[in-house]
Amino acid sequence: MAQIPRSSALLRLFKRYTIIAVAAWTVAGAVIAGVWKVYEFQTEQARLLSESLSNQAEAIAERDEARSQAD
């Protein structure tokens, strides 16, 4: 029975797990990027909503002040 050189067996093992590691790293990177984009989107939407509500509150305050001065 012929023995496989140890370096050859290690090389095959390394190649097998390298492919798996690269694939896992790629998938993990894609998931992290997706989560980050969702976070950025939600943060931007919250900022825009906050600005909109602030502008509306200022407009209402100005309207009420104008009404009180007109009376």
Backbone hydrogen bonds, N-H to C=O, Kabsch-Sander energy under -0.5 kcal/mol:
donor,donor_aa,acceptor,acceptor_aa,energy
9,A,5,P,-1.8
10,L,6,R,-2.5
11,L,7,S,-2.1
12,R,8,S,-2.3
13,L,9,A,-2.2
14,F,10,L,-2.8
15,K,11,L,-2.6
16,R,12,R,-2.3
17,Y,13,L,-2.3
18,T,14,F,-2.1
19,I,15,K,-1.9
20,I,16,R,-1.6
21,A,17,Y,-2.6
22,V,18,T,-2.7
23,A,19,I,-2.3
24,A,20,I,-2.6
25,W,21,A,-2.6
26,T,22,V,-2.3
27,V,23,A,-2.4
28,A,24,A,-2.8
29,G,25,W,-2.4
30,A,26,T,-2.2
31,V,27,V,-2.4
32,I,28,A,-2.6
33,A,29,G,-2.4
34,G,30,A,-2.2
35,V,31,V,-2.6
36,W,32,I,-2.4
37,K,33,A,-2.2
38,V,34,G,-2.1
39,Y,35,V,-2.4
40,E,36,W,-2.7
41,F,37,K,-2.6
42,Q,38,V,-2.6
43,T,39,Y,-2.4
44,E,40,E,-2.5
45,Q,41,F,-2.4
46,A,42,Q,-2.2
47,R,43,T,-2.1
48,L,44,E,-2.5
49,L,45,Q,-2.3
50,S,46,A,-2.4
51,E,47,R,-2.4
52,S,48,L,-2.4
53,L,49,L,-2.7
54,S,50,S,-2.2
55,N,51,E,-2.6
56,Q,52,S,-2.4
57,A,53,L,-2.4
58,E,54,S,-2.3
59,A,55,N,-2.3
60,I,56,Q,-2.4
61,A,57,A,-2.3
62,E,58,E,-2.5
63,R,59,A,-2.3
64,D,60,I,-2.8
65,E,61,A,-2.3
66,A,62,E,-2.3
67,R,63,R,-2.3
68,S,64,D,-2.4
69,Q,65,E,-2.0
70,A,66,A,-1.7
71,D,67,R,-1.4
